[in-house]
Amino acid sequence: MSAHHFDPSILRAYDIRGIYEHTLTDADAFAIGLAFTACMDMRGLDKRIAVGRDGRLSSPALANHLIDGLVAGGATVFDIGCGPTPMLYYANEALATNAAIQVTGSHNPPTHNGFKMIMGGAVFFGEDINHLGAVSAKGPDRHAGGQRSQTSIFDDYVARILQGADIGAVTAVWDCGNGASGEVTDALTRQLSGTHHVLFAEIDGTFPNHHPNPVDPETLDMLRDAVAEHDADLGIGFDGDGDRIGLIDAKGRQVPGDLLTAYLALDIAPKHKGRPMLLDVKSSDMAMSLIAATGADAQIWKTGHSHMKKRMAELDVPLAGEMSGHIFIKDDYFGFDDAIYVALRVLSQMHRTGQTITAFMDSLPPQFATPELRIECDDSKKFAAMDALASFARTRFGSDDMSNISLVDGVRVRSASGWWLVRASNTEAALVARAEGSSQTALDSLIADLRETLDHADLTVKI
């Protein structure tokens, strides 16, 4: 029996994440592995587990201690080494394992790291993670028979994401941001037609060129400059573990994740007539309308890759997307968020249909919306702040039947001229806000309402 207690701040809604050697230690990694095997025993699952890691400086140590814990719990572990999170998801499918864990800090600062988990074919999150913490605190048993093997899935994964790719004579710039997608991107671009310029493919956990967050407009400045320099058709950026995508079109415009999903829906929806397609709560009315116009049943769902995957499985959804750049394609793929595969689908769609992502953006009416706005808020305070914001919004902006206020994921207030949203990030010490209006005047009014609400909780946002 090896009882272990985690810092409660690392047990998050979507995954386990903390600051290495502060709130998250090598001992935690071992305990996570041991408790994870106990959870598999409780579900009656054969303990075959794939493990991967990103390129952060702390990832090799955390992965080794995690695997030691899994082996101590009697698991057979397939160590696929360093690569993007989608390669780990693919390994779970290709190796027919019953669980998979990626050691990754995603887009968080270099000092952070964590674990994304799958068990029994479903995302392991929310109450699953709380249960793992409780199991660890009680002290799970060790079991003999565990073993570890180095298992390369790299070539198979590259071959699978290239399957069906037909991109023509495109010119593209790829920005790997020194994240875990670099080696895969190098390998696949050597096999693609067209002209490809790959930036920062060397995996470096210090992220020396820029922070790998493809939603942050400043992060994309180098990509934007490279698109202009090479007169490219588009620029493609990835986050630190390769499950989120950011796009720059030929005119230097950032393509939001919701509109990128709408573009993909033009190709995917006709093959799945009337099926639901999902966008997250931060997504725009414009994107919802575009997807509905394809004949799909456009629906809003909770933000977060875990929530999206669960909902996709429940409703048999062929396509879902988030503002953050998580795009999930189950049309001729597995339904997990794979930014490199999404990039190839966009390039193939451009070539096959003749409509570039730039032409798609040109075809849209003017949009009056803010980008995704980040409001710093300590993890220990952000959920209390959200309670205060919800209470104020109900009083200040609520209607008689409260139908204009949604609390499904944060606080979303709708008026006749648009909407605004504030929600707590589950991956950062921050709140996230956004607003969209029917005109610039309407947007200005909505932003004023948003500021008033935030002021009530002593929070400010730069817009």
C-alpha positions, 0 to 999 in steps of 0.5 A, spaced: 500 500 500 503 506 497 498 512 499 500 518 496 496 525 496 496 530 490 496 538 490 489 539 489 490 544 484 493 539 479 487 535 479 483 539 473 477 538 469 480 535 463 487 533 465 492 533 470 497 539 470 501 543 474 508 546 475 514 541 475 517 540 482 513 545 485 505 542 485 507 537 480 513 532 482 516 525 479 513 522 485 506 524 483 508 521 476 509 515 479 503 515 484 499 517 478 501 511 474 500 506 480 493 509 481 491 509 474 492 501 474 488 501 480 482 504 476 483 500 470 482 494 475 476 496 478 473 497 471 476 490 469 480 492 463 486 488 461 492 493 463 495 494 456 497 502 456 500 506 451 505 512 453 507 518 450 510 525 451 512 532 448 518 535 448 518 539 455 525 539 459 521 535 464 517 530 460 522 525 460 523 524 467 515 525 468 514 519 463 519 515 466 516 515 473 509 515 470 511 508 467 515 506 473 508 507 477 504 503 471 509 497 471 509 497 479 501 496 478 502 490 473 501 494 466 504 492 460 506 499 457 508 501 450 512 507 450 512 510 444 517 516 446 516 523 444 511 526 439 505 530 438 499 528 443 495 525 436 500 520 435 499 517 442 491 517 440 493 514 434 497 509 438 491 507 442 487 505 436 493 502 432 496 498 438 489 496 441 491 498 448 485 499 453 488 506 455 493 511 453 497 517 457 501 523 454 505 527 458 504 534 456 504 541 458 500 543 451 501 550 450 502 552 458 509 555 460 515 551 459 515 550 467 508 547 467 507 539 465 501 534 466 498 528 463 492 527 458 489 520 459 484 515 455 481 509 458 477 504 455 476 508 449 474 514 452 477 520 455 479 520 462 477 526 465 472 530 470 470 525 476 475 520 473 481 524 475 478 526 482 477 518 483 484 517 481 486 522 486 482 518 492 484 512 490 491 514 490 490 517 497 488 510 500 494 507 497 493 502 491 496 495 491 502 493 487 502 487 482 507 483 479 508 482 472 508 489 469 513 490 463 515 496 459 517 496 451 519 501 446 514 501 441 515 506 435 509 508 431 512 514 428 512 511 421 505 508 421 502 515 424 505 519 418 502 514 413 495 514 416 495 522 416 497 522 409 492 517 407 488 520 402 491 527 402 491 530 395 494 538 396 496 540 389 501 545 388 500 549 394 505 553 397 504 553 405 508 555 411 508 550 417 510 553 424 511 548 429 513 553 435 519 548 437 513 543 439 512 536 439 509 536 432 516 538 429 519 531 427 512 529 424 511 535 420 518 535 417 517 527 415 510 529 412 512 535 408 517 531 405 512 527 402 507 532 400 506 536 393 507 543 392 512 548 396 513 547 404 517 552 408 517 549 415 519 553 421 522 551 428 521 544 427 527 542 432 523 540 438 526 544 444 522 545 451 525 552 452 521 554 446 526 559 444 522 562 438 515 564 441 510 561 445 506 555 442 499 558 442 496 558 435 490 562 438 494 568 441 495 573 435 502 575 437 504 568 437 502 568 429 506 574 428 512 570 425 508 565 421 504 571 418 511 574 416 513 568 413 506 567 409 508 574 406 515 573 405 514 566 401 507 569 398 504 563 401 497 560 400 496 559 407 500 559 414 499 553 419 501 553 426 501 548 432 501 548 439 506 545 444 503 538 443 500 538 436 492 538 438 491 545 436 491 549 430 492 556 428 491 558 421 493 565 417 490 566 410 494 568 404 492 576 406 495 575 413 488 574 417 488 569 422 482 564 421 478 563 428 477 556 430 470 556 429 470 559 422 475 554 420 470 548 422 465 552 418 470 551 412 471 544 413 463 543 414 462 545 407 466 538 405 464 534 410 456 535 411 454 533 405 456 526 406 453 526 413 446 529 411 443 532 417 448 530 423 449 534 429 456 538 428 458 541 434 461 548 436 464 550 443 460 556 447 465 561 445 464 560 437 460 565 433 453 566 431 456 567 424 460 560 424 453 557 427 449 559 421 454 557 416 454 550 419 447 550 419 447 552 412 450 546 410 444 542 412 448 540 418 444 540 425 449 546 428 449 545 436 453 549 441 457 545 447 461 546 452 468 548 451 474 543 452 477 537 448 474 532 453 467 535 453 467 535 446 469 528 445 464 525 450 459 529 446 461 527 439 461 519 441 454 520 444 451 523 438 455 520 433 458 527 430 462 527 424 465 534 426 466 539 431 471 545 433 473 550 438 475 557 438 481 555 441 483 551 435 481 544 437 478 541 431 475 534 431 474 530 425 470 523 425 469 523 417 474 518 415 478 519 421 478 517 429 474 523 432 480 526 436 483 533 435 489 532 431 492 539 428 496 536 423 491 531 420 486 537 420 491 541 416 492 536 411 484 536 410 484 543 409 489 543 404 486 537 400 479 541 401 482 547 397 485 543 392 479 539 390 474 544 391 478 550 388 476 554 394 482 556 398 481 558 405 482 565 403 477 565 398 472 563 404 474 568 408 473 573 403 466 570 402 464 572 409 460 578 411 463 583 416 464 580 423 463 584 429 466 580 434 472 580 439 478 575 439 478 570 445 480 575 451 484 572 457 483 575 464 488 573 469 485 570 475 488 566 480 486 558 480 484 559 487 479 565 486 477 564 479 471 559 480 469 564 486 469 570 481 465 566 476 459 565 481 459 572 483 459 574 475 453 569 474 449 572 480 450 579 478 449 577 470 442 574 473 440 581 476 443 586 471 441 582 465 436 577 466 429 577 463 423 574 466 424 567 464 432 568 464 432 565 457 437 570 455 442 567 460 446 560 459 450 558 465 452 551 461 459 553 461 461 560 464 456 566 463 453 567 456 448 573 456 444 574 449 441 580 447 437 582 441 443 585 438 448 579 440 452 576 446 457 576 450 461 570 454 465 569 460 468 562 463 473 560 467 479 556 463 480 549 465 487 549 463 490 556 465 489 561 471 485 565 467 478 567 465 476 567 458 471 572 455 468 574 448 463 578 445 459 578 438 454 584 435 450 585 429 454 591 428 460 595 431 455 599 435 452 593 438 459 590 439 461 596 443 454 596 447 456 589 449 463 590 451 460 595 455 456 590 459 462 585 459 466 590 462 461 592 467 460 585 469 467 584 470 468 590 474 463 587 479 468 582 481 474 587 480 477 584 474 479 588 468 479 586 460 483 589 455 479 590 448 
